[in-house]
Each structure stands twice: as C-alpha cells, then as structure tokens.
Amino acid sequence: MGLVLVIEGLIYCGFPNLARKLATEVLATPENMLRMGGLVAVAVGVGVVWLARG
C-alpha cells in the first residue's frame, strides 16, 4: 500500500497536468471498462504478491 501511495504522489507532484488529464479521461470512461480495468489490476497485483512471496 505504501508503494502505491509513493507512485501516486509522484504522479501528482511531478506531473500535475497529466494527473488532471487522466482524471478527466476516467470521468468519460464507461463504468464497465473501469470495472474490467480494476479487475485486471487486482489480478496482476495478486500475481505479483504471489510471485514475490514464492
């Protein structure tokens, strides 16, 4: 969780215009695409943790 906060903080601190653009695009993205993207992110995250612990 800490690493996620570091990466998010770097985006907002280093690239504020990019963060605004991404936020605008998220608002325009259909809900089902956001859900699928979230599901893929969860699956990849679980896979990375599983590999790191194994």
mmCIF file of the N, C-alpha and C atoms, coordinates in Angstrom:
data_MODEL
# 
_entry.id   MODEL 
# 
loop_
_atom_site.group_PDB 
_atom_site.id 
_atom_site.type_symbol 
_atom_site.label_atom_id 
_atom_site.label_alt_id 
_atom_site.label_comp_id 
_atom_site.label_asym_id 
_atom_site.label_entity_id 
_atom_site.label_seq_id 
_atom_site.pdbx_PDB_ins_code 
_atom_site.Cartn_x 
_atom_site.Cartn_y 
_atom_site.Cartn_z 
_atom_site.occupancy 
_atom_site.B_iso_or_equiv 
_atom_site.pdbx_formal_charge 
_atom_site.auth_seq_id 
_atom_site.auth_comp_id 
_atom_site.auth_asym_id 
_atom_site.auth_atom_id 
_atom_site.pdbx_PDB_model_num 
ATOM 1   N N  . MET A 1 1  ? 0.834   -1.189  0.000   1.00 0.00 ? 1  MET A N  1 
ATOM 2   C CA . MET A 1 1  ? 0.000   0.000   0.000   1.00 0.00 ? 1  MET A CA 1 
ATOM 3   C C  . MET A 1 1  ? 0.879   1.253   0.000   1.00 0.00 ? 1  MET A C  1 
ATOM 4   N N  . GLY A 1 2  ? 1.969   1.189   0.740   1.00 0.00 ? 2  GLY A N  1 
ATOM 5   C CA . GLY A 1 2  ? 2.875   2.333   0.779   1.00 0.00 ? 2  GLY A CA 1 
ATOM 6   C C  . GLY A 1 2  ? 3.457   2.643   -0.582  1.00 0.00 ? 2  GLY A C  1 
ATOM 7   N N  . LEU A 1 3  ? 3.804   1.603   -1.336  1.00 0.00 ? 3  LEU A N  1 
ATOM 8   C CA . LEU A 1 3  ? 4.357   1.815   -2.673  1.00 0.00 ? 3  LEU A CA 1 
ATOM 9   C C  . LEU A 1 3  ? 3.336   2.461   -3.597  1.00 0.00 ? 3  LEU A C  1 
ATOM 10  N N  . VAL A 1 4  ? 2.084   2.098   -3.455  1.00 0.00 ? 4  VAL A N  1 
ATOM 11  C CA . VAL A 1 4  ? 1.021   2.716   -4.259  1.00 0.00 ? 4  VAL A CA 1 
ATOM 12  C C  . VAL A 1 4  ? 0.944   4.208   -3.956  1.00 0.00 ? 4  VAL A C  1 
ATOM 13  N N  . LEU A 1 5  ? 1.024   4.563   -2.675  1.00 0.00 ? 5  LEU A N  1 
ATOM 14  C CA . LEU A 1 5  ? 0.985   5.981   -2.297  1.00 0.00 ? 5  LEU A CA 1 
ATOM 15  C C  . LEU A 1 5  ? 2.190   6.746   -2.843  1.00 0.00 ? 5  LEU A C  1 
ATOM 16  N N  . VAL A 1 6  ? 3.349   6.110   -2.838  1.00 0.00 ? 6  VAL A N  1 
ATOM 17  C CA . VAL A 1 6  ? 4.546   6.766   -3.394  1.00 0.00 ? 6  VAL A CA 1 
ATOM 18  C C  . VAL A 1 6  ? 4.365   7.030   -4.879  1.00 0.00 ? 6  VAL A C  1 
ATOM 19  N N  . ILE A 1 7  ? 3.915   6.035   -5.615  1.00 0.00 ? 7  ILE A N  1 
ATOM 20  C CA . ILE A 1 7  ? 3.737   6.194   -7.064  1.00 0.00 ? 7  ILE A CA 1 
ATOM 21  C C  . ILE A 1 7  ? 2.670   7.246   -7.359  1.00 0.00 ? 7  ILE A C  1 
ATOM 22  N N  . GLU A 1 8  ? 1.567   7.186   -6.631  1.00 0.00 ? 8  GLU A N  1 
ATOM 23  C CA . GLU A 1 8  ? 0.503   8.174   -6.836  1.00 0.00 ? 8  GLU A CA 1 
ATOM 24  C C  . GLU A 1 8  ? 0.998   9.582   -6.510  1.00 0.00 ? 8  GLU A C  1 
ATOM 25  N N  . GLY A 1 9  ? 1.724   9.702   -5.422  1.00 0.00 ? 9  GLY A N  1 
ATOM 26  C CA . GLY A 1 9  ? 2.270   11.002  -5.036  1.00 0.00 ? 9  GLY A CA 1 
ATOM 27  C C  . GLY A 1 9  ? 3.235   11.551  -6.072  1.00 0.00 ? 9  GLY A C  1 
ATOM 28  N N  . LEU A 1 10 ? 4.049   10.677  -6.653  1.00 0.00 ? 10 LEU A N  1 
ATOM 29  C CA . LEU A 1 10 ? 4.985   11.116  -7.696  1.00 0.00 ? 10 LEU A CA 1 
ATOM 30  C C  . LEU A 1 10 ? 4.249   11.644  -8.918  1.00 0.00 ? 10 LEU A C  1 
ATOM 31  N N  . ILE A 1 11 ? 3.153   11.006  -9.261  1.00 0.00 ? 11 ILE A N  1 
ATOM 32  C CA . ILE A 1 11 ? 2.380   11.462  -10.421 1.00 0.00 ? 11 ILE A CA 1 
ATOM 33  C C  . ILE A 1 11 ? 1.808   12.851  -10.161 1.00 0.00 ? 11 ILE A C  1 
ATOM 34  N N  . TYR A 1 12 ? 1.189   13.028  -8.972  1.00 0.00 ? 12 TYR A N  1 
ATOM 35  C CA . TYR A 1 12 ? 0.603   14.334  -8.664  1.00 0.00 ? 12 TYR A CA 1 
ATOM 36  C C  . TYR A 1 12 ? 1.661   15.401  -8.486  1.00 0.00 ? 12 TYR A C  1 
ATOM 37  N N  . CYS A 1 13 ? 2.770   15.066  -7.892  1.00 0.00 ? 13 CYS A N  1 
ATOM 38  C CA . CYS A 1 13 ? 3.830   16.047  -7.630  1.00 0.00 ? 13 CYS A CA 1 
ATOM 39  C C  . CYS A 1 13 ? 4.605   16.392  -8.905  1.00 0.00 ? 13 CYS A C  1 
ATOM 40  N N  . GLY A 1 14 ? 4.974   15.376  -9.658  1.00 0.00 ? 14 GLY A N  1 
ATOM 41  C CA . GLY A 1 14 ? 5.822   15.600  -10.820 1.00 0.00 ? 14 GLY A CA 1 
ATOM 42  C C  . GLY A 1 14 ? 5.087   15.940  -12.097 1.00 0.00 ? 14 GLY A C  1 
ATOM 43  N N  . PHE A 1 15 ? 3.869   15.460  -12.227 1.00 0.00 ? 15 PHE A N  1 
ATOM 44  C CA . PHE A 1 15 ? 3.126   15.637  -13.477 1.00 0.00 ? 15 PHE A CA 1 
ATOM 45  C C  . PHE A 1 15 ? 1.674   16.028  -13.193 1.00 0.00 ? 15 PHE A C  1 
ATOM 46  N N  . PRO A 1 16 ? 1.436   17.200  -12.605 1.00 0.00 ? 16 PRO A N  1 
ATOM 47  C CA . PRO A 1 16 ? 0.059   17.567  -12.246 1.00 0.00 ? 16 PRO A CA 1 
ATOM 48  C C  . PRO A 1 16 ? -0.869  17.694  -13.455 1.00 0.00 ? 16 PRO A C  1 
ATOM 49  N N  . ASN A 1 17 ? -0.347  18.158  -14.579 1.00 0.00 ? 17 ASN A N  1 
ATOM 50  C CA . ASN A 1 17 ? -1.201  18.275  -15.771 1.00 0.00 ? 17 ASN A CA 1 
ATOM 51  C C  . ASN A 1 17 ? -1.629  16.905  -16.280 1.00 0.00 ? 17 ASN A C  1 
ATOM 52  N N  . LEU A 1 18 ? -0.726  15.935  -16.209 1.00 0.00 ? 18 LEU A N  1 
ATOM 53  C CA . LEU A 1 18 ? -1.061  14.576  -16.604 1.00 0.00 ? 18 LEU A CA 1 
ATOM 54  C C  . LEU A 1 18 ? -2.119  13.997  -15.669 1.00 0.00 ? 18 LEU A C  1 
ATOM 55  N N  . ALA A 1 19 ? -1.998  14.262  -14.378 1.00 0.00 ? 19 ALA A N  1 
ATOM 56  C CA . ALA A 1 19 ? -2.985  13.773  -13.410 1.00 0.00 ? 19 ALA A CA 1 
ATOM 57  C C  . ALA A 1 19 ? -4.364  14.337  -13.716 1.00 0.00 ? 19 ALA A C  1 
ATOM 58  N N  . ARG A 1 20 ? -4.436  15.611  -14.047 1.00 0.00 ? 20 ARG A N  1 
ATOM 59  C CA . ARG A 1 20 ? -5.731  16.220  -14.409 1.00 0.00 ? 20 ARG A CA 1 
ATOM 60  C C  . ARG A 1 20 ? -6.305  15.595  -15.666 1.00 0.00 ? 20 ARG A C  1 
ATOM 61  N N  . LYS A 1 21 ? -5.441  15.379  -16.659 1.00 0.00 ? 21 LYS A N  1 
ATOM 62  C CA . LYS A 1 21 ? -5.901  14.786  -17.916 1.00 0.00 ? 21 LYS A CA 1 
ATOM 63  C C  . LYS A 1 21 ? -6.424  13.368  -17.672 1.00 0.00 ? 21 LYS A C  1 
ATOM 64  N N  . LEU A 1 22 ? -5.702  12.593  -16.868 1.00 0.00 ? 22 LEU A N  1 
ATOM 65  C CA . LEU A 1 22 ? -6.143  11.234  -16.572 1.00 0.00 ? 22 LEU A CA 1 
ATOM 66  C C  . LEU A 1 22 ? -7.464  11.231  -15.814 1.00 0.00 ? 22 LEU A C  1 
ATOM 67  N N  . ALA A 1 23 ? -7.633  12.157  -14.876 1.00 0.00 ? 23 ALA A N  1 
ATOM 68  C CA . ALA A 1 23 ? -8.886  12.243  -14.124 1.00 0.00 ? 23 ALA A CA 1 
ATOM 69  C C  . ALA A 1 23 ? -10.047 12.571  -15.057 1.00 0.00 ? 23 ALA A C  1 
ATOM 70  N N  . THR A 1 24 ? -9.825  13.458  -16.008 1.00 0.00 ? 24 THR A N  1 
ATOM 71  C CA . THR A 1 24 ? -10.864 13.811  -16.983 1.00 0.00 ? 24 THR A CA 1 
ATOM 72  C C  . THR A 1 24 ? -11.229 12.603  -17.836 1.00 0.00 ? 24 THR A C  1 
ATOM 73  N N  . GLU A 1 25 ? -10.224 11.843  -18.248 1.00 0.00 ? 25 GLU A N  1 
ATOM 74  C CA . GLU A 1 25 ? -10.489 10.663  -19.071 1.00 0.00 ? 25 GLU A CA 1 
ATOM 75  C C  . GLU A 1 25 ? -11.233 9.588   -18.294 1.00 0.00 ? 25 GLU A C  1 
ATOM 76  N N  . VAL A 1 26 ? -10.922 9.462   -17.009 1.00 0.00 ? 26 VAL A N  1 
ATOM 77  C CA . VAL A 1 26 ? -11.628 8.468   -16.189 1.00 0.00 ? 26 VAL A CA 1 
ATOM 78  C C  . VAL A 1 26 ? -13.109 8.813   -16.107 1.00 0.00 ? 26 VAL A C  1 
ATOM 79  N N  . LEU A 1 27 ? -13.432 10.097  -15.976 1.00 0.00 ? 27 LEU A N  1 
ATOM 80  C CA . LEU A 1 27 ? -14.829 10.503  -15.912 1.00 0.00 ? 27 LEU A CA 1 
ATOM 81  C C  . LEU A 1 27 ? -15.575 10.178  -17.198 1.00 0.00 ? 27 LEU A C  1 
ATOM 82  N N  . ALA A 1 28 ? -14.869 10.175  -18.326 1.00 0.00 ? 28 ALA A N  1 
ATOM 83  C CA . ALA A 1 28 ? -15.501 9.909   -19.613 1.00 0.00 ? 28 ALA A CA 1 
ATOM 84  C C  . ALA A 1 28 ? -15.528 8.418   -19.961 1.00 0.00 ? 28 ALA A C  1 
ATOM 85  N N  . THR A 1 29 ? -14.859 7.585   -19.162 1.00 0.00 ? 29 THR A N  1 
ATOM 86  C CA . THR A 1 29 ? -14.776 6.154   -19.448 1.00 0.00 ? 29 THR A CA 1 
ATOM 87  C C  . THR A 1 29 ? -16.028 5.437   -18.934 1.00 0.00 ? 29 THR A C  1 
ATOM 88  N N  . PRO A 1 30 ? -16.591 4.542   -19.746 1.00 0.00 ? 30 PRO A N  1 
ATOM 89  C CA . PRO A 1 30 ? -17.774 3.796   -19.305 1.00 0.00 ? 30 PRO A CA 1 
ATOM 90  C C  . PRO A 1 30 ? -17.478 2.953   -18.052 1.00 0.00 ? 30 PRO A C  1 
ATOM 91  N N  . GLU A 1 31 ? -18.506 2.790   -17.228 1.00 0.00 ? 31 GLU A N  1 
ATOM 92  C CA . GLU A 1 31 ? -18.353 2.090   -15.950 1.00 0.00 ? 31 GLU A CA 1 
ATOM 93  C C  . GLU A 1 31 ? -17.852 0.658   -16.116 1.00 0.00 ? 31 GLU A C  1 
ATOM 94  N N  . ASN A 1 32 ? -18.348 -0.047  -17.130 1.00 0.00 ? 32 ASN A N  1 
ATOM 95  C CA . ASN A 1 32 ? -17.923 -1.441  -17.307 1.00 0.00 ? 32 ASN A CA 1 
ATOM 96  C C  . ASN A 1 32 ? -16.439 -1.549  -17.655 1.00 0.00 ? 32 ASN A C  1 
ATOM 97  N N  . MET A 1 33 ? -15.906 -0.571  -18.378 1.00 0.00 ? 33 MET A N  1 
ATOM 98  C CA . MET A 1 33 ? -14.472 -0.585  -18.691 1.00 0.00 ? 33 MET A CA 1 
ATOM 99  C C  . MET A 1 33 ? -13.646 -0.307  -17.441 1.00 0.00 ? 33 MET A C  1 
ATOM 100 N N  . LEU A 1 34 ? -14.133 0.584   -16.572 1.00 0.00 ? 34 LEU A N  1 
ATOM 101 C CA . LEU A 1 34 ? -13.431 0.851   -15.321 1.00 0.00 ? 34 LEU A CA 1 
ATOM 102 C C  . LEU A 1 34 ? -13.418 -0.398  -14.440 1.00 0.00 ? 34 LEU A C  1 
ATOM 103 N N  . ARG A 1 35 ? -14.535 -1.106  -14.399 1.00 0.00 ? 35 ARG A N  1 
ATOM 104 C CA . ARG A 1 35 ? -14.603 -2.341  -13.602 1.00 0.00 ? 35 ARG A CA 1 
ATOM 105 C C  . ARG A 1 35 ? -13.629 -3.386  -14.129 1.00 0.00 ? 35 ARG A C  1 
ATOM 106 N N  . MET A 1 36 ? -13.583 -3.554  -15.439 1.00 0.00 ? 36 MET A N  1 
ATOM 107 C CA . MET A 1 36 ? -12.660 -4.535  -16.014 1.00 0.00 ? 36 MET A CA 1 
ATOM 108 C C  . MET A 1 36 ? -11.211 -4.141  -15.759 1.00 0.00 ? 36 MET A C  1 
ATOM 109 N N  . GLY A 1 37 ? -10.914 -2.862  -15.887 1.00 0.00 ? 37 GLY A N  1 
ATOM 110 C CA . GLY A 1 37 ? -9.561  -2.394  -15.594 1.00 0.00 ? 37 GLY A CA 1 
ATOM 111 C C  . GLY A 1 37 ? -9.188  -2.639  -14.140 1.00 0.00 ? 37 GLY A C  1 
ATOM 112 N N  . GLY A 1 38 ? -10.126 -2.401  -13.245 1.00 0.00 ? 38 GLY A N  1 
ATOM 113 C CA . GLY A 1 38 ? -9.887  -2.662  -11.830 1.00 0.00 ? 38 GLY A CA 1 
ATOM 114 C C  . GLY A 1 38 ? -9.679  -4.140  -11.560 1.00 0.00 ? 38 GLY A C  1 
ATOM 115 N N  . LEU A 1 39 ? -10.467 -4.984  -12.203 1.00 0.00 ? 39 LEU A N  1 
ATOM 116 C CA . LEU A 1 39 ? -10.329 -6.429  -12.035 1.00 0.00 ? 39 LEU A CA 1 
ATOM 117 C C  . LEU A 1 39 ? -8.971  -6.914  -12.534 1.00 0.00 ? 39 LEU A C  1 
ATOM 118 N N  . VAL A 1 40 ? -8.541  -6.395  -13.665 1.00 0.00 ? 40 VAL A N  1 
ATOM 119 C CA . VAL A 1 40 ? -7.228  -6.762  -14.195 1.00 0.00 ? 40 VAL A CA 1 
ATOM 120 C C  . VAL A 1 40 ? -6.122  -6.293  -13.247 1.00 0.00 ? 40 VAL A C  1 
ATOM 121 N N  . ALA A 1 41 ? -6.250  -5.075  -12.714 1.00 0.00 ? 41 ALA A N  1 
ATOM 122 C CA . ALA A 1 41 ? -5.256  -4.565  -11.778 1.00 0.00 ? 41 ALA A CA 1 
ATOM 123 C C  . ALA A 1 41 ? -5.173  -5.422  -10.520 1.00 0.00 ? 41 ALA A C  1 
ATOM 124 N N  . VAL A 1 42 ? -6.325  -5.851  -10.016 1.00 0.00 ? 42 VAL A N  1 
ATOM 125 C CA . VAL A 1 42 ? -6.341  -6.730  -8.840  1.00 0.00 ? 42 VAL A CA 1 
ATOM 126 C C  . VAL A 1 42 ? -5.661  -8.060  -9.161  1.00 0.00 ? 42 VAL A C  1 
ATOM 127 N N  . ALA A 1 43 ? -5.968  -8.639  -10.300 1.00 0.00 ? 43 ALA A N  1 
ATOM 128 C CA . ALA A 1 43 ? -5.376  -9.919  -10.676 1.00 0.00 ? 43 ALA A CA 1 
ATOM 129 C C  . ALA A 1 43 ? -3.862  -9.805  -10.835 1.00 0.00 ? 43 ALA A C  1 
ATOM 130 N N  . VAL A 1 44 ? -3.405  -8.750  -11.471 1.00 0.00 ? 44 VAL A N  1 
ATOM 131 C CA . VAL A 1 44 ? -1.964  -8.548  -11.640 1.00 0.00 ? 44 VAL A CA 1 
ATOM 132 C C  . VAL A 1 44 ? -1.306  -8.326  -10.281 1.00 0.00 ? 44 VAL A C  1 
ATOM 133 N N  . GLY A 1 45 ? -1.933  -7.537  -9.431  1.00 0.00 ? 45 GLY A N  1 
ATOM 134 C CA . GLY A 1 45 ? -1.383  -7.293  -8.089  1.00 0.00 ? 45 GLY A CA 1 
ATOM 135 C C  . GLY A 1 45 ? -1.270  -8.557  -7.278  1.00 0.00 ? 45 GLY A C  1 
ATOM 136 N N  . VAL A 1 46 ? -2.304  -9.393  -7.305  1.00 0.00 ? 46 VAL A N  1 
ATOM 137 C CA . VAL A 1 46 ? -2.256  -10.665 -6.583  1.00 0.00 ? 46 VAL A CA 1 
ATOM 138 C C  . VAL A 1 46 ? -1.151  -11.546 -7.153  1.00 0.00 ? 46 VAL A C  1 
ATOM 139 N N  . GLY A 1 47 ? -1.010  -11.563 -8.464  1.00 0.00 ? 47 GLY A N  1 
ATOM 140 C CA . GLY A 1 47 ? 0.054   -12.345 -9.094  1.00 0.00 ? 47 GLY A CA 1 
ATOM 141 C C  . GLY A 1 47 ? 1.442   -11.874 -8.690  1.00 0.00 ? 47 GLY A C  1 
ATOM 142 N N  . VAL A 1 48 ? 1.641   -10.579 -8.635  1.00 0.00 ? 48 VAL A N  1 
ATOM 143 C CA . VAL A 1 48 ? 2.944   -10.037 -8.240  1.00 0.00 ? 48 VAL A CA 1 
ATOM 144 C C  . VAL A 1 48 ? 3.250   -10.396 -6.787  1.00 0.00 ? 48 VAL A C  1 
ATOM 145 N N  . VAL A 1 49 ? 2.280   -10.248 -5.910  1.00 0.00 ? 49 VAL A N  1 
ATOM 146 C CA . VAL A 1 49 ? 2.486   -10.600 -4.496  1.00 0.00 ? 49 VAL A CA 1 
ATOM 147 C C  . VAL A 1 49 ? 2.762   -12.088 -4.369  1.00 0.00 ? 49 VAL A C  1 
ATOM 148 N N  . TRP A 1 50 ? 2.042   -12.902 -5.107  1.00 0.00 ? 50 TRP A N  1 
ATOM 149 C CA . TRP A 1 50 ? 2.230   -14.357 -5.053  1.00 0.00 ? 50 TRP A CA 1 
ATOM 150 C C  . TRP A 1 50 ? 3.642   -14.727 -5.506  1.00 0.00 ? 50 TRP A C  1 
ATOM 151 N N  . LEU A 1 51 ? 4.102   -14.109 -6.602  1.00 0.00 ? 51 LEU A N  1 
ATOM 152 C CA . LEU A 1 51 ? 5.452   -14.388 -7.091  1.00 0.00 ? 51 LEU A CA 1 
ATOM 153 C C  . LEU A 1 51 ? 6.521   -13.897 -6.119  1.00 0.00 ? 51 LEU A C  1 
ATOM 154 N N  . ALA A 1 52 ? 6.292   -12.748 -5.515  1.00 0.00 ? 52 ALA A N  1 
ATOM 155 C CA . ALA A 1 52 ? 7.270   -12.186 -4.580  1.00 0.00 ? 52 ALA A CA 1 
ATOM 156 C C  . ALA A 1 52 ? 7.395   -13.031 -3.309  1.00 0.00 ? 52 ALA A C  1 
ATOM 157 N N  . ARG A 1 53 ? 6.295   -13.610 -2.891  1.00 0.00 ? 53 ARG A N  1 
ATOM 158 C CA . ARG A 1 53 ? 6.325   -14.425 -1.669  1.00 0.00 ? 53 ARG A CA 1 
ATOM 159 C C  . ARG A 1 53 ? 6.821   -15.839 -1.947  1.00 0.00 ? 53 ARG A C  1 
ATOM 160 N N  . GLY A 1 54 ? 6.726   -16.274 -3.203  1.00 0.00 ? 54 GLY A N  1 
ATOM 161 C CA . GLY A 1 54 ? 7.106   -17.655 -3.543  1.00 0.00 ? 54 GLY A CA 1 
ATOM 162 C C  . GLY A 1 54 ? 8.515   -17.744 -3.863  1.00 0.00 ? 54 GLY A C  1 
# 
